[in-house]
Amino acid sequence: MGRHGNLRGRYSLIDALRGLALLNMLAFHFLYDVFVVYGGSFEWTQLPWVIVWERYICFSFILISGVSLNFSRRAVRRGLIVNACGLLITLVTAIAIPSQIIIFGILNLIGCAMLLDRPLKKLAEKLDPLLGASVSLALFTFFYGLPMRYVGFFGIPLIRLPDALYCFPPLAVIGLPDKGFFSTDYFPLVPWLFLFVCGFFIWRCIVKAGAEQFFGRRVPVLGFIGRYTLWIYMIHQPVLMGICFLIFGRF
């Protein structure tokens, strides 16, 4: 995560919150492997509590990543590394488990968002943080349905978008997937980049309110996990699949 400005030490509570988000993600992926990959129960992903849990994990992970951009000294370099890890996951899933392929998953989203380090920080110097957070959240809400071919407010379509916008496969990256597109972990730039930017400005709001000192509190185990999120994320699925092999006796 790095340091923030001239403040000494890490904001350990942010590490802990990231660690908690990661543990939730690991638990979700393990149950997904058990019920969907091995059990063939695709209906599991449509259970109300599963949908809420999955959205909570996504929202928390992306918001915390946006917050953390404020502390990064080499954001562009780290963004390229995270993107490379995301592409590696795409390659591995395409070869090993084509039915569970991941194209432009959460790592690619975060990696691309981190490349906006300098423009975002220059914008933050001119824009009130509360306004930045509010506008970003409003844009996220309005464009949430873009991959589902509408704009509006979450599940409430206001404008249906023409099919002609969803005919060029590479545009899936920005939130315009064609009919043949499939990915089990899909986070296009629109709308999710706006949530990342919202997190970036939320920290600025916290600093402006003078409340950043509360984030120095340590939560040892979660904090440790939160500091090594990327590497744990990269190895977690092979480990989980190994556990499932021990349980079910097959890959």
C-alpha positions, 0 to 999 in steps of 0.5 A: 500500500505504501505511505501517504504524503509525509505521514509516518507508517501505514494506515493499518486499518485499511490493510485490515479492511482489505484483508477482510474483503479478501477472506470474503472473496476466498470463502465465496470462491470456495463455495462457488467451486463446491456448488457450481464447478463441482456440483453443477448447481448454477442456481446457487449464484442466483440465491438472494443472499449469494447475490448480496454477498457477491456484490458486497465483496466486489464493492468493498474490494474496489472501494478499498483499492480506490482508497489505497491509490492515495498512498501508492508511490509507483501506481503505474508500475503496480498497475502494469503488474496487476494487469499482467496478473489479470492477463495470466489468469485469463490465459490459465483459465482459458487453457485449464477450465474454458467453461470458467474463463475469466476475461477482464476480471477484477485484477484488470479493472484495478490494474487499469484504474491504477494507471490513472494515478497522475490524472486523478491526483491532479483532478483532486487538487482542483475538485472538492473531495465530497463533490468528487465522491458524489459525482463518481457514485452518481455516475457508477449508479447511472451506468451500472446497467451498461453491460446489460444494455441500459442506463438508469439506477441499478435495476431500474432502466431509464434508457434502453441502449441499441444493440448496435453498441454491442457488436464489437467484441473488444468493447467488452473492456469498456462495458459493451459486451457482444452477445457471444461474450462470456466471463465468470469474473467480469468488471468492465471499466464502465461502471466499475471505474467510477466506484474505484474513483469514488473510493479515491475521493472518499479517503480525501473526504476522510483527510479533510474531516481530520479523521485519518488518525483512526485508520492507524489502528492495527488488526494483526492477522487481517492486516498481514493478509491485506498487505499481500492481497495480490499474491494470495489472490494469485494462488488461492484458486489452485489451492481451493481446487486442490482442496476440492480434489481432496473432497471430491476425488477429481478435477 
